[in-house]
Amino acid sequence: MPEIKDVESLVAASDKVINHAGNIFSWFEKPHEEARSYLIKLIENSELAPEEASSLIYNSRKLIREYANSKSIYEQAKKRFSKNADEEAIDEDWLHFFFDKAQKVSNKGLQFIWANLLAGEYNKPGSISRKLMHIISIMDANSAHSFQTISQYVFMPKLLFEPRYSTETIIIPVGFYTDSFDFRMKAERWLKKDGFNDYSKVAGDVTMTEGELNDLENLGLVQCVQEASVKTPVLYTLPNSRTVCIVPKDDDELPCGKYAFTSEGNQLYSIICPTGNEAALAITIHNLQELNLRFDIT
């Protein structure tokens, strides 16, 4: 019959492994579920008081769940690891912080985001801030969907030369931050006119409410800025790799709206790298036409 010190020793050893980030990648390759099962059987066969046994079993199951979440995220991220990246270059404290947050994430959509965070840091150490990880750790599935929605309205400036530094993304305003209900109705009419099937549902998928936008602002992913406009052409990439260019004419300028990504929002956008959406593009074009702007589409 095992003594309580044996159980305590196993739990302590298990916690040490869980919390050791330095060897985290090799740890995921090992079958730690077997150790958890052994631990539970050991506890059940011991002479511990019921409350003590229940507490240890609960903690063991909790660790199994956290391990499963972390392993799922790691397996997704590993597919995106660059062959030329140096695993040893990743900061150990960063990894510890990452998995302390990621192990609690079971939602598949949010796991996808965490996997991209890990892959982004693995491929380019120092590119993902702890602040962004904290933001995502308190983000729910609805906020993640809202961020993906606004990301469908991001246009990139068409430059004549390769920029030395990364340029700001341009978000063409679509009206959902001024009167979201009215804009939703406009979007439905525009999509119906363009022949989109189930235009009402599609409009709902690519528009936002003011409350959803406020949530992203409160999280620190977007910020209210002074409205601006650009004279340069802007590019939009669709899922089929087709790139559409909107070219302003006759000195007209394309509005950039009054919201922009924060530094953390830009980080998240760059690692998710969402492609465009035909419906979002159609809505943007109709919106620009309603503003009586002159432009060509190439």
Legacy VTK file of the C-alpha trace (Angstrom):
# vtk DataFile Version 3.0
C-alpha trace
ASCII
DATASET POLYDATA
POINTS 298 float
0.000 0.000 0.000
1.612 3.320 -1.019
2.179 5.919 1.645
0.965 9.495 1.344
4.555 10.695 0.831
4.693 8.558 -2.329
1.601 10.280 -3.702
2.920 13.700 -2.764
6.203 12.882 -4.464
4.440 11.896 -7.684
2.279 15.015 -7.699
5.296 17.238 -7.039
7.262 15.572 -9.813
4.312 15.937 -12.181
3.934 19.636 -11.389
7.643 20.145 -11.975
7.341 18.651 -15.450
4.194 20.634 -16.252
5.842 23.897 -15.220
9.186 23.309 -16.934
8.969 25.297 -20.144
12.563 24.866 -21.235
11.987 21.337 -22.529
8.349 21.857 -23.456
8.560 20.640 -27.059
10.146 17.293 -26.215
7.695 16.923 -23.329
4.759 16.953 -25.736
6.159 13.935 -27.548
5.888 11.735 -24.438
2.782 9.777 -23.303
2.118 11.564 -20.022
-1.501 10.340 -20.016
-0.140 6.969 -18.850
1.525 8.611 -15.859
-1.745 10.345 -14.984
-3.672 7.067 -15.136
-1.099 5.415 -12.910
-1.329 8.297 -10.461
-5.123 8.022 -10.223
-4.942 4.268 -9.608
-2.292 4.842 -6.961
-4.482 7.368 -5.190
-7.561 5.158 -5.365
-5.656 2.247 -3.763
-4.166 4.355 -0.984
-5.407 4.916 2.561
-5.997 8.627 2.051
-9.066 10.284 3.492
-11.859 10.621 0.881
-11.433 14.388 0.719
-7.677 14.073 0.151
-8.080 11.428 -2.540
-10.815 13.421 -4.304
-8.678 16.544 -4.281
-5.680 14.747 -5.773
-7.808 12.994 -8.403
-9.432 16.314 -9.343
-6.039 17.953 -9.768
-4.789 15.010 -11.796
-7.764 15.189 -14.168
-7.327 18.945 -14.407
-3.711 18.434 -15.473
-4.782 15.868 -18.077
-7.244 18.372 -19.559
-4.650 21.135 -19.566
-2.107 18.810 -21.136
-4.591 17.837 -23.869
-5.279 21.518 -24.643
-1.568 22.368 -24.758
-0.736 19.350 -26.913
-3.530 20.169 -29.377
-2.215 23.723 -29.755
1.359 22.500 -30.082
0.463 19.932 -32.765
-1.293 22.619 -34.827
1.596 25.048 -34.404
4.234 22.456 -35.294
2.842 22.223 -38.828
3.745 25.903 -39.298
7.233 25.773 -37.768
9.933 26.963 -40.145
12.684 24.422 -40.809
15.255 27.205 -40.518
14.043 28.461 -37.125
16.149 27.915 -34.013
14.122 26.321 -31.215
16.702 27.393 -28.645
16.180 31.065 -29.583
12.715 31.155 -28.003
12.774 32.770 -24.586
12.059 30.205 -21.859
10.024 32.693 -19.820
7.938 33.478 -22.920
7.158 29.768 -23.376
6.253 29.392 -19.722
3.899 32.384 -19.946
2.428 31.070 -23.214
1.524 27.595 -21.986
0.304 28.936 -18.645
-2.376 30.742 -20.682
-2.847 28.272 -23.545
-3.425 25.187 -21.393
-6.812 26.547 -20.329
-8.097 26.963 -23.905
-10.345 24.166 -25.198
-12.350 26.113 -27.820
-11.146 24.952 -31.251
-11.364 28.417 -32.818
-9.300 29.977 -30.035
-6.827 27.081 -30.138
-6.237 27.965 -33.792
-5.258 31.499 -32.739
-2.953 30.230 -29.973
-1.302 27.813 -32.413
-0.580 30.711 -34.752
0.894 32.691 -31.859
3.274 29.860 -31.004
4.270 29.328 -34.637
4.805 33.068 -35.100
7.130 33.275 -32.087
8.944 30.062 -33.037
9.648 31.336 -36.538
10.522 34.865 -35.413
11.465 35.069 -31.719
10.426 38.345 -30.112
7.591 39.017 -32.544
4.706 38.142 -30.210
4.285 40.268 -27.087
3.075 39.031 -23.721
0.483 41.783 -23.827
-1.078 40.182 -26.892
-1.102 36.790 -25.153
-2.839 38.348 -22.158
-5.436 39.942 -24.442
-6.159 36.651 -26.172
-6.327 34.831 -22.827
-9.344 36.969 -21.860
-10.880 36.964 -25.331
-13.965 34.827 -25.831
-15.112 33.129 -29.030
-17.436 36.035 -29.900
-14.612 38.581 -29.714
-12.392 36.304 -31.819
-15.139 36.156 -34.449
-15.497 39.963 -34.336
-11.772 40.389 -34.935
-11.924 38.030 -37.906
-14.873 40.039 -39.243
-13.114 43.399 -39.115
-10.001 41.781 -40.592
-12.018 41.053 -43.737
-12.119 44.804 -44.409
-8.360 45.357 -44.391
-6.796 46.753 -47.559
-3.067 47.152 -48.123
-1.537 50.164 -49.895
-0.044 49.411 -53.301
3.499 50.748 -53.150
5.903 51.317 -56.016
8.787 49.954 -53.946
9.315 47.380 -51.245
8.964 49.172 -47.878
11.908 49.002 -45.501
9.515 48.858 -42.590
6.053 47.313 -42.363
3.315 49.716 -43.399
0.039 50.290 -41.631
-2.950 48.388 -42.898
-5.822 50.408 -44.304
-9.312 49.612 -43.115
-11.890 50.960 -45.537
-14.827 52.181 -43.411
-17.996 50.199 -43.870
-20.302 52.093 -41.531
-20.855 49.559 -38.776
-19.392 51.888 -36.154
-21.835 54.733 -36.871
-25.188 53.032 -37.324
-24.730 49.282 -37.362
-28.409 48.379 -37.822
-28.884 50.759 -40.764
-25.667 49.534 -42.328
-26.724 45.898 -41.929
-29.896 46.662 -43.886
-27.851 48.355 -46.617
-25.505 45.385 -46.770
-28.421 43.003 -47.274
-29.755 45.113 -50.157
-26.340 45.345 -51.792
-25.665 41.620 -51.536
-29.146 40.783 -52.815
-28.565 43.083 -55.783
-25.248 41.328 -56.494
-26.924 37.912 -56.480
-25.512 36.472 -53.246
-27.466 33.423 -52.087
-28.855 33.703 -48.558
-27.836 37.378 -48.579
-29.342 38.043 -45.137
-27.137 35.457 -43.406
-24.089 36.515 -45.426
-24.624 40.146 -44.399
-24.766 39.049 -40.777
-21.490 37.165 -41.122
-19.541 40.133 -42.512
-20.967 43.045 -40.504
-20.594 44.030 -36.873
-22.531 45.849 -34.197
-21.201 48.854 -32.338
-21.053 46.718 -29.186
-18.797 44.158 -30.867
-16.464 46.890 -32.060
-16.404 48.415 -28.566
-15.401 45.019 -27.157
-12.409 44.901 -29.502
-11.462 48.435 -28.449
-11.738 47.523 -24.757
-9.532 44.493 -25.346
-6.890 46.727 -26.889
-6.949 45.312 -30.426
-8.413 48.367 -32.201
-8.321 52.057 -31.388
-10.262 55.126 -32.408
-8.131 57.446 -34.560
-8.569 60.636 -36.514
-10.301 59.948 -39.816
-7.945 59.917 -42.772
-7.921 59.055 -46.446
-5.413 57.925 -49.077
-4.857 58.754 -52.737
-2.823 55.622 -53.447
-4.374 52.437 -54.869
-5.165 49.723 -52.337
-5.015 45.943 -52.716
-7.421 43.259 -51.518
-6.639 39.536 -51.676
-9.423 36.966 -52.049
-9.315 33.265 -51.041
-8.696 32.138 -54.634
-5.444 34.179 -54.616
-7.047 36.772 -56.873
-5.929 40.288 -55.980
-8.264 43.209 -56.570
-6.931 46.742 -56.794
-9.074 49.827 -56.099
-7.609 52.885 -57.805
-8.966 56.340 -56.858
-9.626 58.716 -59.777
-9.669 62.484 -60.336
-7.949 63.332 -57.053
-10.596 61.479 -55.039
-9.333 59.810 -51.888
-10.308 56.511 -50.288
-11.455 56.877 -46.658
-9.600 54.867 -44.013
-12.244 55.268 -41.333
-11.862 56.207 -37.691
-10.602 52.874 -36.363
-7.216 51.234 -36.765
-5.383 48.275 -35.283
-3.275 48.804 -32.189
0.224 47.312 -32.089
-1.240 44.119 -30.633
-4.034 44.145 -33.215
-1.447 44.356 -35.999
0.462 41.456 -34.451
-2.676 39.334 -34.319
-3.684 40.271 -37.855
-0.240 39.432 -39.217
-0.125 35.959 -37.665
-3.692 35.015 -38.591
-3.227 36.343 -42.145
-6.910 36.065 -43.099
-7.842 36.161 -46.745
-10.511 38.492 -48.046
-14.177 37.805 -48.525
-16.199 38.342 -51.710
-19.144 39.707 -49.726
-16.965 42.120 -47.727
-15.399 43.376 -50.952
-18.824 43.867 -52.554
-20.045 45.784 -49.498
-16.950 48.005 -49.535
-17.384 48.831 -53.223
-21.066 49.714 -52.772
-20.191 51.830 -49.751
-17.595 53.791 -51.735
-20.103 54.270 -54.558
-22.674 55.595 -52.098
-20.089 58.149 -50.995
-19.923 59.293 -54.655
-16.245 58.478 -54.912
-14.708 57.832 -58.312
-12.451 54.825 -58.675
-11.480 51.961 -60.945
-11.302 48.279 -60.046
-8.567 46.226 -61.652
LINES 1 299
298 0 1 2 3 4 5 6 7 8 9 10 11 12 13 14 15 16 17 18 19 20 21 22 23 24 25 26 27 28 29 30 31 32 33 34 35 36 37 38 39 40 41 42 43 44 45 46 47 48 49 50 51 52 53 54 55 56 57 58 59 60 61 62 63 64 65 66 67 68 69 70 71 72 73 74 75 76 77 78 79 80 81 82 83 84 85 86 87 88 89 90 91 92 93 94 95 96 97 98 99 100 101 102 103 104 105 106 107 108 109 110 111 112 113 114 115 116 117 118 119 120 121 122 123 124 125 126 127 128 129 130 131 132 133 134 135 136 137 138 139 140 141 142 143 144 145 146 147 148 149 150 151 152 153 154 155 156 157 158 159 160 161 162 163 164 165 166 167 168 169 170 171 172 173 174 175 176 177 178 179 180 181 182 183 184 185 186 187 188 189 190 191 192 193 194 195 196 197 198 199 200 201 202 203 204 205 206 207 208 209 210 211 212 213 214 215 216 217 218 219 220 221 222 223 224 225 226 227 228 229 230 231 232 233 234 235 236 237 238 239 240 241 242 243 244 245 246 247 248 249 250 251 252 253 254 255 256 257 258 259 260 261 262 263 264 265 266 267 268 269 270 271 272 273 274 275 276 277 278 279 280 281 282 283 284 285 286 287 288 289 290 291 292 293 294 295 296 297
